[in-house]
Amino acid sequence: MKNIGLFGGSFNPPHFGHIQAVNSFVHAACLDFVYIMPAGQPPHKEIVGATPIQRLEMAKIAFFDMPFPCVVSEMEIKRGGNSYTADTLEELHIRHPHDRLFLYVGTDMFRALDTWHLPQKVFSLAIVCCMSRDRDEAMENQRMANEYKKRYHANILMIPDAPVIVSSTLLRRGEKPECMPEKVRMYAQEAGLYKRKIPERIQAVLDGMSEERRNHSMAVAEETITLCILYGLNPDTLFEAALLHDMTRGKTPREQRELADIYGGCVEEDFLSFSVTHGKTAAAMAKAMFDLEEEACLAIAYHTTGRAHMTLSEKILYVADYIEPTRRHIVCQEARRNFYAGLPPKREKREEWLDQCILSGINDTITHLHMQNRHVHVDTIQAKKAFETPKR
């Protein structure tokens, strides 16, 4: 006889809280196999933000290569209509007639089990498992467990671990993306899911841009979030900076000088190449108007030229600006493909790869400027030398 687990949910999106809960479920119930079951259409709520197939795909990504036997099942999604746990357990019982079934439910669902469709069948087919967030909740859950035992002759297993609390609602708002596995986050971004909310004060700046510049700025912001997660940096550090990095891009040389006179941040070298001046004026305005942190403002200032000894924030915004997917230049498109194709799976090796990609971008930029007989900023020259110098 084997112990078979059922771990269901909307997985909209799947996150580290789900993964930790499944691990605790497996160990507490001594499970031999787990069905991860994305719901088709829960009867108690409407699922918004992702289609059933998208939720299924994200679950497959999140639960790939787990340290225990499991499968992400299409059973409820394929069945159609409302997803009832009683029906799913009945189907699993037919598949595993000689095994024991275990059902994991969260605290809120655990306390409402007797309102479910056919609760008697649920309790007769499976041992129900639940975790508690704190001591008071554990006491209340135990009280409910005793009620279920009396009313339904239920078998209840209280898992001693405390769950990792992650709000799916916040994730769908684009907040706390670091709580999702990075490959889930990348899938969601590519699918256009869970966009991070843009503050109204910054949205007003974006609305004043041309459509092309606005789309570029938003694409850079999305790319920045992805890179921050890949490199272990809080996306909040750079999200607003990424949106504002080109806020003065459309200004004339005269207007750029006027902005520099008002906000500062420029030296004469910055005016020798008009295409880079906006980085310095945008950084100064972002500091004065939006009170961005110094780290974010420096990333804006050097997002075009680079500089020697760049910080991780500066590197991320530089690369995000260069490889964001709306770029039409063939060199930028190739740089994007090369970056993700060569990205090391281990995080400790990724910054070296980031440096290599930045050096490649700097070399391409210098070649382009030389072909057009245009000035190469001293910061770019110094950045090239710094990235070419072997690290000790």
WOJOVEN-V360391 format. One record per backbone hydrogen bond with DSSP energy under -1.0 kcal/mol. NH is the residue of the N-H (numbers start at 1). CO is the residue of the C=O. If there is no record, write none. Layout:
# WOJOVEN-V360391
nh: [NH NH]
co: [CO CO]
This chain:
# WOJOVEN-V360391
nh: [4 5 6 7 9 16 19 20 21 22 23 24 25 26 27 28 29 31 32 33 34 35 36 37 39 55 56 57 58 59 60 61 62 63 64 71 73 78 79 80 83 88 89 90 91 92 93 94 95 96 99 100 102 103 104 105 110 111 113 115 116 122 123 124 125 126 127 128 129 130 138 139 140 141 142 143 144 145 146 147 148 149 150 151 152 153 154 157 159 171 172 173 174 175 179 180 185 186 187 188 189 190 191 192 193 197 203 204 206 207 209 214 215 216 217 218 219 220 221 222 223 224 225 226 227 228 229 230 231 233 237 238 239 242 243 244 247 249 251 256 257 258 259 260 261 262 263 264 270 271 272 276 279 281 282 283 284 285 286 287 288 289 290 292 297 298 299 300 301 302 303 306 315 316 317 318 319 320 321 322 323 324 327 333 334 335 336 337 338 339 340 341 342 349 350 353 354 355 356 357 358 359 360 361 362 363 364 365 366 367 368 369 370 371 372 373 374 381 382 383 384 385 386 387 388 389]
co: [100 33 102 35 37 179 15 16 17 18 19 20 21 22 23 24 25 26 3 3 69 5 71 7 9 51 52 53 54 55 56 57 58 59 61 34 36 74 75 76 41 84 85 86 87 88 89 90 91 92 96 2 4 127 6 129 106 107 110 112 113 118 119 120 121 122 101 155 103 157 134 135 136 137 138 139 140 141 142 143 144 145 146 147 148 149 148 128 130 167 168 169 171 170 176 177 181 182 183 184 185 186 187 189 188 173 199 200 202 203 206 210 211 212 213 214 215 216 217 218 219 220 221 222 223 224 225 226 227 228 234 235 235 238 239 240 244 246 248 252 253 254 255 256 257 258 259 260 267 268 269 273 276 277 278 279 280 281 282 283 284 285 286 286 293 294 295 296 297 298 300 302 311 312 313 314 315 316 317 318 319 320 324 329 330 331 332 333 334 335 336 337 338 346 347 349 350 351 352 353 354 355 356 357 358 359 360 361 362 363 364 365 366 367 368 370 369 377 378 379 380 381 382 383 384 385]
